[in-house]
Amino acid sequence: MRFIFFSLRDFTIDVGESVRIYGLMNSLASHGNEVIFISNARKYEMFHPSIKHVFIGYDFKEKKIFQGLLALLPYKIAYYKYNGLFKKIKRALQTIDIRKDPVFFFDYLDNSIGYVLKKTGLILKYINDVHGIATVEFLNHIDSSKKFYDRMVNRLKYRLAYRLDRKVFEHADGFIYGSDNMRKYYEKLYNLRPGKNFIIPYVLGEDAVNKRVDMELRANLREQMDITPESFVVLFVGSYKPTAGVDDLIVAFERLFKEYSNCRLLLIGNGPYRNYCIKLASDLRSNRRIHFIDHIPYSHLSTYQSLANVIVCPDKNNVYSHYVVHVKYFDALISGRLVINGAFESVKEINNNDFLSLTFEPSNVNDLYQKLKLCRENYELLIEKYKEVRNYVAKNHTYPSYIDKLTSSL
């Protein structure tokens, strides 16, 4: 089969969204499908060698203005204002025989581009990979805003996101949702007509199974952080966001440390709440056992995971996580370590009765502490219980295990 994908990304930095793009396209290509990728990518090392690349060659910097215009005004206004961008895209499209094939669009910006391309007749059909839920995020910002001005700004952003999503969703020919709960949310919100819908969580590429531990780096890290064979290491990898729950993890770890002084907490990542978390940790007795580590290359993730006894995804209770299973959860599961994750509805779809990992009530610090304590006191028993999780995830929750949904339904 033939699949055409589109993204304005240049792939100079690999983030969670990049893992999904590589995973979906590489899996389709490795199974004999013809894959064409229209993008700004200049380096192709991470892509399957059979993928045909069509270069756009346009560094687009006005994402927010473009989306605001598209939300408020007819598509033609945005099309003519950014005519340079659409001329480049048109040339790229003309290099392939588009036929009646749908074009798959990644990311929030790309989905909006797909809407304009269909309205102007440059493509006939588009299918959107729905990465997140902007309306839910802005509603959460409204609820958490303490200042009147911030609440007003976030209300405006919510209304713009709602108007834009309604246009984009109503004209799409299909969707790839991250969870069934996400599908239900959008179908109810916009009263969507039946279309081609696929449920593909933000899982891992097949290369994730083959990642190797850098033993030299591992030895250096153990020495730097004074990690001994007797140490019990708790690991977090992600972004310091208001809903990330890193502060909850720090408080829960402090309670664990008071009972077991051989514990270590490794916190990897950056973000707006990082300094707040550093200040929080500085006032605790466990401070000398909490290590703040900057963002690491994705290729080093398995090495850092190998230091841990348990990996925690401590997200606070938030609407977004009930709709989306974060890729960091699957990254944790594939490590072969114990995993603790919030009991969100999206997670329950694949982790019924704690089949893959331990869960805690999101935002409940005491429950998170109790699960950490359970791991510390019953480590060997739990390792035995979850010993097949890595193999199960490799077989059932990497992109190759989902591509049949695409190939059999188009």
VEXMARSE-714427 format. One line per field, with one value per residue (C-alpha): residue in one letter; residue number from 1; x, y, z. Coordinates in Angstrom, 3 decimals, always signed. Each point is the difference from the previous one (the first is absolute). Layout:
rest = c(a,...)
nr = c(NUM,...)
xx = c(X,...)
yy = c(Y,...)
zz = c(Z,...)
//
This chain:
rest = c(m,r,f,i,f,f,s,l,r,d,f,t,i,d,v,g,e,s,v,r,i,y,g,l,m,n,s,l,a,s,h,g,n,e,v,i,f,i,s,n,a,r,k,y,e,m,f,h,p,s,i,k,h,v,f,i,g,y,d,f,k,e,k,k,i,f,q,g,l,l,a,l,l,p,y,k,i,a,y,y,k,y,n,g,l,f,k,k,i,k,r,a,l,q,t,i,d,i,r,k,d,p,v,f,f,f,d,y,l,d,n,s,i,g,y,v,l,k,k,t,g,l,i,l,k,y,i,n,d,v,h,g,i,a,t,v,e,f,l,n,h,i,d,s,s,k,k,f,y,d,r,m,v,n,r,l,k,y,r,l,a,y,r,l,d,r,k,v,f,e,h,a,d,g,f,i,y,g,s,d,n,m,r,k,y,y,e,k,l,y,n,l,r,p,g,k,n,f,i,i,p,y,v,l,g,e,d,a,v,n,k,r,v,d,m,e,l,r,a,n,l,r,e,q,m,d,i,t,p,e,s,f,v,v,l,f,v,g,s,y,k,p,t,a,g,v,d,d,l,i,v,a,f,e,r,l,f,k,e,y,s,n,c,r,l,l,l,i,g,n,g,p,y,r,n,y,c,i,k,l,a,s,d,l,r,s,n,r,r,i,h,f,i,d,h,i,p,y,s,h,l,s,t,y,q,s,l,a,n,v,i,v,c,p,d,k,n,n,v,y,s,h,y,v,v,h,v,k,y,f,d,a,l,i,s,g,r,l,v,i,n,g,a,f,e,s,v,k,e,i,n,n,n,d,f,l,s,l,t,f,e,p,s,n,v,n,d,l,y,q,k,l,k,l,c,r,e,n,y,e,l,l,i,e,k,y,k,e,v,r,n,y,v,a,k,n,h,t,y,p,s,y,i,d,k,l,t,s,s,l)
nr = c(1,2,3,4,5,6,7,8,9,10,11,12,13,14,15,16,17,18,19,20,21,22,23,24,25,26,27,28,29,30,31,32,33,34,35,36,37,38,39,40,41,42,43,44,45,46,47,48,49,50,51,52,53,54,55,56,57,58,59,60,61,62,63,64,65,66,67,68,69,70,71,72,73,74,75,76,77,78,79,80,81,82,83,84,85,86,87,88,89,90,91,92,93,94,95,96,97,98,99,100,101,102,103,104,105,106,107,108,109,110,111,112,113,114,115,116,117,118,119,120,121,122,123,124,125,126,127,128,129,130,131,132,133,134,135,136,137,138,139,140,141,142,143,144,145,146,147,148,149,150,151,152,153,154,155,156,157,158,159,160,161,162,163,164,165,166,167,168,169,170,171,172,173,174,175,176,177,178,179,180,181,182,183,184,185,186,187,188,189,190,191,192,193,194,195,196,197,198,199,200,201,202,203,204,205,206,207,208,209,210,211,212,213,214,215,216,217,218,219,220,221,222,223,224,225,226,227,228,229,230,231,232,233,234,235,236,237,238,239,240,241,242,243,244,245,246,247,248,249,250,251,252,253,254,255,256,257,258,259,260,261,262,263,264,265,266,267,268,269,270,271,272,273,274,275,276,277,278,279,280,281,282,283,284,285,286,287,288,289,290,291,292,293,294,295,296,297,298,299,300,301,302,303,304,305,306,307,308,309,310,311,312,313,314,315,316,317,318,319,320,321,322,323,324,325,326,327,328,329,330,331,332,333,334,335,336,337,338,339,340,341,342,343,344,345,346,347,348,349,350,351,352,353,354,355,356,357,358,359,360,361,362,363,364,365,366,367,368,369,370,371,372,373,374,375,376,377,378,379,380,381,382,383,384,385,386,387,388,389,390,391,392,393,394,395,396,397,398,399,400,401,402,403,404,405,406,407,408,409,410)
xx = c(+0.000,+0.992,+0.039,+0.686,+0.981,+0.581,+1.778,+1.589,+2.552,+3.688,+0.949,+3.072,-1.155,-1.542,-2.931,-2.989,-1.832,+3.023,-0.062,-3.594,+0.772,+3.014,-1.914,-3.061,+1.804,+2.953,-2.305,-2.118,+3.105,+1.693,-3.094,+0.163,-2.300,+0.866,+0.491,+0.398,+0.890,-0.466,+1.920,+2.844,+2.274,+3.564,+1.566,-1.449,+2.050,-2.951,-2.358,-0.395,+2.141,-2.940,-1.961,-0.181,+0.654,-1.473,+1.616,-2.161,+2.793,-1.917,+0.885,-3.389,+0.223,-3.529,-1.907,-2.141,-0.930,-0.905,-2.212,-1.635,-0.870,-1.324,-2.165,-1.578,-0.099,-0.701,+2.809,+0.746,+1.361,+2.598,+0.728,+0.799,+1.860,+2.293,+0.051,+3.749,-0.470,-2.836,+1.898,+2.807,-2.476,-1.718,+3.330,+0.733,-3.401,+0.512,+3.077,-2.168,-3.077,-2.448,-2.889,-2.933,+2.211,-0.620,+2.912,+0.836,+0.900,+1.973,-0.102,-2.448,+1.442,+0.170,-3.660,-0.946,+2.114,-1.930,-3.288,+1.210,+1.423,-3.325,-2.051,+2.230,-0.207,+3.700,-0.889,-3.249,+0.124,+1.876,+0.303,+1.230,+2.184,-1.466,+2.979,-1.664,-3.088,+0.601,-3.454,+0.561,+3.422,-1.377,-2.913,+2.542,+2.003,-3.187,-0.662,+3.583,+0.430,+0.177,-0.058,-3.055,+2.072,+1.376,-3.504,-1.248,+2.921,-0.528,-3.745,+0.811,+2.448,-2.619,-2.576,+2.500,+1.079,-3.638,-0.825,+3.105,-0.536,-3.611,+1.028,+2.845,-1.930,-3.196,+1.857,+2.355,-0.539,+1.319,+1.969,+2.695,-0.811,+2.320,-2.713,-3.622,-0.794,+1.441,-2.170,-3.138,+0.969,+0.382,-3.025,-2.191,+1.525,-0.337,-2.793,+2.246,-1.380,+1.231,+3.458,+3.073,+1.142,+3.029,+1.072,+3.790,+1.494,+3.299,+2.018,+3.597,+1.869,+1.310,+3.547,-0.841,+0.208,+3.565,+1.457,+3.158,+1.465,+3.243,+1.917,+2.762,-2.517,-1.945,+3.098,+0.868,-3.531,-0.025,+3.259,-1.116,-3.247,+1.407,-2.354,+0.995,-1.461,-1.988,-1.534,-3.699,-0.291,-3.180,+0.007,-2.104,+0.529,-2.135,-0.850,-0.537,-3.529,-2.748,-1.712,+3.159,-0.131,+3.762,-0.630,-2.327,+2.708,+2.578,-2.287,-0.824,+3.700,+0.788,-2.345,+1.613,+3.487,-0.864,-0.557,+2.652,+3.044,+1.596,-2.524,+0.928,-2.280,+1.112,-2.004,+0.790,-1.354,-0.644,-3.025,-1.604,-0.508,+3.539,+1.273,-3.053,+0.792,+3.674,-1.062,-2.467,+2.678,+2.570,-2.042,-0.323,+2.182,+0.239,+1.452,+3.472,-1.566,-2.027,+1.831,-1.270,+1.250,-0.469,-1.743,+1.870,+0.178,-2.662,+2.765,+1.261,-3.394,+0.481,+3.310,-1.604,-2.932,+2.452,+0.973,-3.547,-1.959,-3.280,-1.008,-2.801,-2.360,-1.450,-2.437,-2.562,-3.693,-0.814,-2.557,+2.595,+1.659,-3.371,-0.068,+3.656,+2.500,+3.349,+2.880,+2.138,-2.227,+0.843,+3.660,-0.108,-1.725,+2.517,+2.854,-0.728,-0.146,-2.939,-2.303,-2.438,-2.505,-3.163,-3.246,-1.382,-2.844,+2.269,+2.510,-2.709,-0.808,+3.315,+0.886,-3.133,+0.430,+3.642,+0.895,+3.052,+0.882,-0.949,-2.377,-0.787,-2.811,+1.233,+0.753,-0.162,+3.503,-0.684,-1.096,+3.106,+2.160,-1.752,+0.751,+3.656,+0.161,-1.660,+2.675,+2.782,-1.300,-1.155,+2.489,+0.922,-3.608,-1.104,+2.931,-1.147,-3.634,+0.875,+2.879,-1.833,-1.156,+2.900,-0.672,-3.747,+0.428,+2.489,-2.536,-3.209,+0.831,+2.488,-1.067,+0.410,-2.760,-2.410,+0.659,-2.457,-2.711,+1.116,+0.700,-3.241,-2.337,+1.067)
yy = c(+0.000,+3.638,+2.500,+3.719,+1.890,+3.710,+2.029,+3.450,-1.306,+0.051,-2.736,+1.812,-0.818,-3.341,+0.306,-2.197,+0.971,-1.026,-3.486,-0.400,+1.210,-2.287,-2.892,+0.147,+0.622,-2.325,-2.851,+0.433,+0.187,-3.012,-2.085,+0.664,+3.006,+2.978,+3.012,+3.583,+2.721,+3.693,+2.006,+2.371,-2.870,+0.320,-3.032,-3.442,-2.266,-0.687,-0.863,-3.373,+0.057,-0.833,+3.143,+2.532,+3.528,+3.103,+3.174,+3.086,+2.425,+2.567,+0.953,+1.044,+2.257,+1.426,-3.015,+1.845,+2.876,-2.426,-2.085,+3.097,+1.325,-3.373,-0.233,+3.445,+0.561,-1.906,-2.338,+2.175,+2.785,-2.312,-1.556,+3.347,+1.445,-3.032,-0.483,-0.626,-3.039,-1.422,+0.532,-2.158,-2.664,+0.075,-0.589,-2.896,-1.549,+0.345,-2.250,-3.010,-1.564,+0.922,-2.007,-0.365,-1.078,+1.683,+1.922,-0.656,+3.073,-0.016,+2.629,+2.796,+2.436,-2.643,-0.892,+3.634,-0.030,-3.067,+1.869,+2.879,-2.343,-1.807,+3.214,+1.364,-3.263,-0.844,-3.332,-1.972,-1.640,+0.342,-2.153,+1.626,-1.576,+1.679,+0.466,+1.946,+1.861,+3.743,+0.854,-2.187,+1.534,+3.551,-0.931,-1.316,+3.238,+1.991,-2.015,+0.349,+3.716,+2.164,+3.370,+1.468,+0.969,-3.536,-1.475,+2.361,-0.814,-3.739,+0.360,+1.756,-2.760,-2.620,+1.652,+0.308,-3.636,-1.113,+1.941,-1.261,-3.613,+0.088,+1.090,-2.497,-2.943,+0.551,-0.159,-2.889,-3.402,-1.945,+0.124,-1.882,+0.321,-0.702,-1.798,-1.020,+2.490,+2.755,-1.147,+0.204,+3.503,+1.431,-1.751,+1.397,+3.501,+0.538,-2.456,-1.550,-1.930,-3.589,-0.243,-2.191,-0.106,-1.813,-0.428,+0.012,+1.056,+1.881,-3.183,-0.788,-0.683,-3.524,+1.323,+0.712,-3.720,-0.131,+2.936,-0.947,+1.186,+1.957,-1.798,+2.631,+2.837,-2.086,-0.586,+3.713,+0.972,-2.485,+1.454,+3.626,-0.549,-2.469,-2.787,-3.296,-3.520,+0.692,+3.219,+0.159,+2.374,+1.818,+1.614,+2.655,+1.043,+2.745,+3.677,+2.207,+1.193,+1.101,-3.373,-2.161,-0.794,+0.185,+1.963,-2.778,-2.558,+2.013,+0.205,-3.731,-0.814,+2.043,-2.260,-3.106,+1.334,+0.455,-3.750,-1.173,+2.230,-2.002,+1.421,+2.258,+2.155,+0.869,+2.724,+0.436,+2.823,+3.724,+2.246,+3.043,-1.668,-1.318,+2.848,-0.341,-3.690,+0.720,+2.487,-2.506,-2.699,+2.347,+0.247,-3.770,-2.432,-2.182,+2.848,-1.563,-3.118,+1.859,+0.529,+2.497,-0.948,+2.063,-1.342,-3.011,-1.358,-2.615,-2.450,+0.176,-0.705,-3.742,+0.594,+2.309,-2.396,-2.789,+1.924,-0.130,-2.477,+1.749,+2.600,+2.392,+1.985,+2.217,+2.171,+1.878,-0.556,+1.858,-0.469,-0.281,-3.117,-1.751,+0.253,-0.628,-2.669,+1.810,-1.580,+0.213,-2.721,-2.426,+1.025,-0.955,-3.333,-1.082,+0.551,-3.169,+2.039,+0.327,+2.814,+2.170,+2.076,+1.963,-1.968,+2.063,-1.252,-0.144,-2.132,-2.357,-0.847,-1.878,-0.559,-1.600,-1.146,+1.150,-2.565,+1.932,+2.315,+1.191,+2.963,+2.725,+2.502,+3.097,+2.997,-2.230,+0.342,-2.522,-2.630,+0.685,-0.403,-3.272,-1.375,+1.026,-1.699,-3.106,-0.168,+0.443,-2.627,-2.556,+0.617,-3.590,-1.183,+2.842,-0.527,-3.605,+1.080,+2.459,-1.921,-0.508,+3.610,+0.993,-2.872,+0.641,+3.703,-0.773,-2.342,+1.949,+3.687,+0.999,+1.501,-3.222,-1.540,+2.777,+0.524,-2.719,+2.403,+2.441,-2.471,-1.921,+3.006,+2.283)
zz = c(+0.000,-0.405,+2.865,-0.271,+3.161,+0.616,+2.676,+0.161,+2.511,-0.903,+2.548,+1.280,+3.536,+0.939,+2.399,+0.831,-3.187,-2.080,+1.533,-1.209,-3.516,-0.352,+1.533,-2.245,-3.283,+0.582,+0.991,-3.128,-2.206,+1.590,-0.730,-3.732,-0.333,-2.204,+2.288,-1.248,+2.505,-0.820,+2.612,+0.831,+1.075,-1.288,+1.680,-0.511,+2.285,+2.300,-2.852,-1.710,-3.168,-2.305,+0.971,-2.846,+1.291,-1.612,+1.350,+0.629,+0.838,+2.048,+3.570,+1.385,+3.067,+0.362,+1.284,+2.562,-2.333,-2.780,+2.282,+1.494,-3.460,-1.062,+3.113,-0.453,-3.759,-3.236,-1.090,-3.043,+2.238,+1.540,-3.390,-1.661,+2.977,+0.043,-3.756,+0.067,+2.215,-2.071,-3.255,+1.412,+1.102,-3.398,-1.772,+2.326,-0.677,-3.745,+0.139,+0.919,-1.520,+2.755,-1.562,+2.392,+2.899,+3.357,+1.466,+3.660,+2.064,+3.243,+2.771,+0.738,-2.555,-2.724,+0.523,-0.679,-3.163,-1.152,+0.398,-2.204,-2.637,-0.302,-0.117,-2.796,-1.955,+0.243,+1.616,+0.006,+3.441,+3.262,+3.100,+3.194,+2.638,+3.094,+2.279,+2.809,+1.112,-0.059,+1.368,+3.061,+0.623,-0.103,+2.270,+2.464,-0.273,+0.699,+3.154,+1.233,-0.839,+3.122,-1.745,-1.757,-3.058,-0.380,+0.217,-2.705,-2.288,+0.431,-0.628,-3.271,-0.919,+0.814,-2.271,-2.845,+0.405,+0.013,-3.183,-1.788,+1.049,-1.129,-3.502,-0.250,+1.443,-1.973,-3.333,+0.826,-1.595,+2.962,+3.229,+1.874,+3.699,+2.912,+1.963,-0.293,+2.740,-2.209,-2.910,+2.150,+1.171,-3.501,-1.489,+2.767,-0.036,-3.755,-0.817,-2.643,-2.928,-0.467,-1.564,+0.013,+3.619,+1.394,+3.645,+0.151,+3.360,+0.136,+0.200,-0.986,-3.197,-0.450,+0.503,+3.667,+0.720,-1.311,+1.931,+1.865,+3.290,-0.243,+2.748,+0.209,+0.397,+2.519,+2.118,-0.054,+1.037,+2.872,+1.270,-0.404,+1.915,+2.538,-1.087,+1.577,-0.362,+3.189,-1.305,-0.887,-2.947,-1.044,-3.458,-1.741,-3.630,-1.518,+0.028,+3.050,-0.748,+2.414,-0.409,-0.094,+3.719,+0.580,+3.210,+1.215,-0.729,+1.943,+3.046,-0.205,-0.347,+3.113,+1.979,-1.470,+0.759,+3.675,+0.208,-2.473,-0.181,-2.832,-2.508,-2.913,-2.180,-3.547,-1.753,-3.692,-2.126,-0.251,+0.102,+1.633,+3.413,+0.356,+2.177,+2.243,+0.470,+0.714,+2.694,+1.438,+0.207,+1.546,+3.198,+0.482,+1.907,-3.122,-2.074,-0.221,-1.535,-2.646,-3.296,-2.581,-3.463,-3.170,-3.096,-1.415,-3.576,-0.646,-0.916,+3.620,+1.570,+0.408,+1.809,+2.554,+0.374,+0.809,+3.158,+1.353,+2.059,-0.694,-2.593,+0.963,-2.236,+2.759,-1.992,+2.057,-0.606,-3.212,-2.745,-2.752,+1.435,+0.171,-3.809,-0.865,+1.022,+0.015,-1.916,+3.155,+1.477,-2.811,+0.197,+3.672,-0.639,-2.646,+2.480,+1.975,+3.213,+2.362,-1.064,+1.945,-1.959,+0.722,-0.307,-2.877,-2.191,-3.063,+1.912,+1.236,-3.638,-0.220,+3.673,+1.367,+3.629,+0.057,-2.638,-1.256,+2.881,+3.444,+0.108,+2.520,+0.358,-1.874,+2.254,+3.095,+1.467,+2.739,-2.520,-2.094,+3.112,+0.860,-3.480,+0.287,+3.376,-1.426,-2.708,+2.524,+2.426,-2.598,-2.751,-0.859,+0.012,-2.266,-2.374,-0.348,-0.528,-2.783,-1.588,-3.319,-0.425,-2.236,-2.419,+0.075,-0.794,-2.777,-1.590,+0.588,+0.526,-2.667,-3.315,-2.017,+2.132,-1.030,-3.708,-1.019,+1.113,-2.685,-2.796,+0.470,+0.203,-2.853)
//
